[in-house]
């Protein structure tokens, strides 16, 4: 039970309702230890049951590890990397340690994540570029 958290629960409920309607959104929880962030996240998971939620938990230990929380967040959908356009797939593969190479372009990694999040459900494969018709 969350006591005295009506505004926070309402914000979670609005976010979940928007997600069920096919709209995106986000919510940031921050504060001192012990104020109920974990309880509020548990509430959000319960309310969002059936939505295919992706979650991660970042700690101070991961602060020095590039893309550590991103890897944790996307672990359940890593198998869908082949559905990304090649430049984004390559950048994401390097960022998450799935492929070798130099430091990836952060823009490509961010774009890959946006696309992957869009594809996290049962969305159809990313459209391929049109090819000119033979004449």
C-alpha positions in Angstrom: 0.0 0.0 0.0 1.3 3.4 -0.9 0.4 6.0 1.7 0.2 9.7 0.8 1.2 9.1 -2.8 -2.0 10.0 -4.6 -0.3 12.5 -7.0 2.4 10.0 -7.9 0.0 7.1 -8.4 -2.2 9.4 -10.6 0.9 10.2 -12.7 1.6 6.5 -13.1 -2.0 5.7 -13.9 -2.1 8.4 -16.6 1.2 7.0 -18.1 -0.1 3.5 -18.2 -3.5 4.6 -19.7 -1.6 6.4 -22.4 0.5 3.3 -23.1 -2.6 1.2 -23.4 -3.9 3.8 -25.9 -0.7 3.4 -27.9 1.0 6.6 -26.9 4.5 7.0 -25.5 5.6 8.7 -22.4 8.0 8.6 -19.5 8.3 9.1 -15.8 11.4 9.9 -13.7 11.5 9.0 -10.1 14.2 10.5 -8.0 14.8 11.2 -4.3 16.5 10.2 -1.2 16.7 6.5 -0.2 13.7 5.3 1.7 11.0 7.6 0.3 9.1 4.9 -1.6 10.6 5.0 -5.1 10.7 1.2 -5.2 7.2 0.8 -3.9 6.0 3.3 -6.6 7.8 1.3 -9.3 6.1 -1.9 -8.0 2.8 -0.1 -8.3 3.6 0.8 -11.9 4.6 -2.7 -12.8 1.3 -4.0 -11.4 -0.7 -1.4 -13.2 1.1 -2.0 -16.5 0.7 -5.8 -16.4 0.4 -7.1 -20.0 2.1 -4.1 -21.6 5.5 -5.7 -22.0 7.2 -3.3 -19.7 11.0 -3.0 -19.8 12.7 -2.0 -16.6 16.2 -1.4 -15.3 17.8 -0.4 -12.0 20.8 1.8 -12.1 23.2 2.1 -9.2 26.3 3.9 -8.5 28.4 0.9 -9.5 27.2 1.2 -13.1 27.9 4.9 -13.4 31.4 4.2 -14.9 30.2 1.5 -17.3 29.0 2.9 -20.6 25.5 1.7 -21.6 25.2 -0.6 -18.6 21.7 0.4 -17.7 20.7 0.4 -21.4 21.9 -3.1 -21.7 19.9 -4.1 -18.6 16.8 -2.4 -19.9 16.9 -4.0 -23.3 18.0 -7.5 -22.3 14.5 -9.0 -22.9 14.4 -7.7 -26.5 18.1 -8.1 -27.6 17.0 -10.8 -30.1 15.3 -8.2 -32.2 18.5 -6.3 -33.2 18.3 -7.8 -36.7 15.1 -5.8 -37.3 17.0 -2.5 -37.1 18.5 -0.7 -40.1 22.2 -1.8 -40.5 23.9 1.4 -39.2 21.8 1.5 -36.0 22.2 -2.3 -35.5 26.0 -2.0 -35.8 26.2 0.9 -33.4 23.9 -0.8 -30.9 25.9 -4.0 -31.2 29.1 -2.3 -30.3 27.5 -0.2 -27.5 26.1 -3.3 -25.9 29.2 -5.4 -26.3 27.6 -7.7 -28.9 30.1 -6.8 -31.6 33.6 -5.4 -31.8 34.5 -2.0 -33.1 35.3 1.6 -32.1 33.1 3.7 -29.9 29.7 4.0 -31.6 28.1 7.3 -32.6 25.8 8.2 -29.7 23.2 9.5 -32.1 23.0 6.1 -33.9 22.8 4.3 -30.6 19.9 6.6 -29.4 18.1 6.2 -32.7 18.5 2.4 -32.5 17.0 2.4 -29.1 14.0 4.5 -30.2 13.4 2.0 -33.0 13.9 -1.0 -30.8 11.5 0.3 -28.2 9.0 0.9 -31.0 9.5 -2.7 -32.1 9.5 -4.2 -28.6 6.0 -5.4 -29.0 4.7 -7.4 -31.9 5.2 -4.5 -34.3 6.0 -5.5 -37.9 9.6 -5.5 -39.1 11.1 -2.1 -39.8 10.3 -1.1 -43.4 13.1 -1.6 -45.9 14.1 1.3 -48.2 12.1 1.3 -51.5 14.0 0.0 -54.5 13.5 1.5 -57.9 11.4 -0.4 -60.3 13.0 -2.0 -63.3 11.9 -0.4 -66.4 
